[in-house]
């Protein structure tokens, strides 16, 4: 029996906070260039604006409103959101993630991606991380393109139809939506535990047993012993 291993993207294959920080830097640069009559240089304003955005984010405030207030601007929030959602990051997978994907491919596993989010945003991340080295485009399910979000069974059944009689594993991080459907379908489910950097708080106590992963790992390289 061959094996199909599907991954979540955000806070699983890559940390979403890294994307957020990269996008914030781009937005800070954009806003700083629109600040006329400021005593600081654009580079200094950009650095200060980025720091201000991170402060607002960690305090749970509206980041873009805080940025406008900090710089004395009235840029529409939609303009900031457009940058955030269409931003093309320049980043790489962590070496241990690349090593894992290489090892799984060498062992004959078929790799896939099941991710919620907007098509442009998730595709930009996928391409920037070079995930096409391991994952065929036909094995990528992004909710906006596919028409349904996790925990819909359909997002997982897609792979079962493509690969009949395979053994399936899903690796994610969010107990609220990642594991319910694959559990119902008889998949192996593995949760990557939060190392303190996840965007959304990882809670296991607030969900029913049917939402819980069958296994938990502290690092992705532990999957080698489980799959």
Secondary structure as UniProt FT lines:
FT   STRAND          3..7
FT   TURN            11..13
FT   HELIX           16..33
FT   TURN            36..37
FT   HELIX           42..58
FT   TURN            59..60
FT   HELIX           63..71
FT   HELIX           77..86
FT   HELIX           95..106
FT   TURN            107..108
FT   STRAND          110..115
FT   HELIX           119..128
FT   TURN            129..130
FT   HELIX           131..133
FT   HELIX           137..139
FT   STRAND          140..142
FT   HELIX           143..146
FT   TURN            150..151
FT   HELIX           154..162
FT   TURN            164..165
FT   STRAND          167..172
FT   TURN            175..177
FT   HELIX           180..184
FT   TURN            185..186
FT   STRAND          188..192
FT   TURN            205..206
FT   HELIX           209..211
FT   STRAND          215..217
FT   HELIX           220..225
//
